[in-house]
Amino acid sequence: MEHQEDELAEFIVKQISKHRRRSDIVFDVSEMTGMDYREAQKLVYQVAYEQRKSIAARQSPVLVFFGVVFIVGGILLLVYALIPPLVALSNGEAYIPAVSSIYLIGFGITLIVGGIAGLWQTIRGFFD
């Protein structure tokens, strides 16, 4: 009996690690075990809470990759948007930024902040 519980817990952890919706996992557990939906839901959330560090470790490679990509992309957008005004200023010319440059700067900053926030949450998941 305990072996089946361990297998079920491992199934739940794998499914959560694959970023499947909890409601889909609950439905699968309900079908596999014959539990009613509420009981299966309680089990899924309990396993998710108990195994949160294991789940965070399984999800972290993907999340770290996206976090780094967002940060690098944001930096590249900032550099791309800031080169024309910096060149103009270094030549002593006046520069009036285009609206698109302002949007690129805003989007670049947003990507950097989002990437840092995502990395922070991923790292924090190991210590909760």
N, C-alpha and C positions, 0 to 999 in steps of 0.2 A: 504494500500500500504506500509506504514512504517513497519507494522508487518511482511510483506513478506521480506522486506529488512533486518530487524533484524534477521529473521530466516536464511536468506541466509548468512549473516555475521557470525552467530553462526556456520553454517555448514562449512564455510571456515575455521574458527578458529579451529574447532574440527579436520578437516582433516589435517591441517598443524600441529596441536599438535600430531597427530598420525604419523608424519614424512612421509606423502605421498608426492610424487613428485608434484611440482607445476603444471607441465603440465597436470597431471592427474586431479588435482583439477579444473584447468581452463576448461578442456574438460567437466567435470561433470557439472560445473556451466553453461557452454554454452548450454549443453543439457537440463538442468533443466529450464533455463530461456528463451531460444530461442535467447540469445545474440549471436552476431558473436564472433569469437575466440578472436580477439584483444580487444574487449570491455570487455569480460569476464576476459581476462588476466589482463587488467588494474584494474578491480574491485578486483581481487584476490590479486594483489600486494598492492593495496591501503588498503584493509582490513588487510593484513598481517602487513603493516607498522603501521596502526592506533592501532592495537591490539597486538603489539609486546610484551608488558609486560604481558598481559594475556596469550599469547602463551608461553612465557618463563616460566611462573608459571606452566603451564600445563605440559611442557616438563621437568621441573627441577627434579622431583623425579627419573626418569630414568637416566638422565644425571649425577646427583649426585651419584647415585648408581654405575654407571660405572666408574666414576672418582675415587671414594673411592676404588673400586675393583682393578683398575689399580695401584693406589698408594700402596695398601697393597701387591698386587702381585709383584710389583717391589721391595718393601722392602724385601719380602720373598726370591726373587731370589738373591738379593744382599747378604743377610745373608747366604744363601745356598752356594753361590760362594765364599764368604770370610771366611767361617769357616775353611776349610783345610789350607789355608796359615797362618791364625792367630794361629791355633793350632801348626803348624810346627814352626813358629817363637817363640811362647812361650816356646817350648821345645828346642830352640836353634838350630834347624835344618834348612838347606837350603831348600827352596821350589821353584820349577820351575812350574809356573802355566800352566795348560793344556789350549789349545786353546778354548775348550768348556767353561772353567771358565771365560775366557776373554769375550767370547760372552755372557755368562749369566750376567756378570757385565754390559756390554753395553746394553743388552736388559732390565735389571732391571732399569737402569738409564733412558732409553727411556720410559718405562712404568710410572715411577714416574713423569717425566717431562710432559708426555702426560696427565696423570691424573690431575696434578696441572693445566695445561693449560685448560683442559676441565672444571674443577671446576671454574676457574677464569672467563671463558667466560660465564658460566651459571650464576654466581653471578653478573657479570657485566651486563647481560641482564636485570636484575631487575632495574638497575639505568639508563639505556639509555633512 
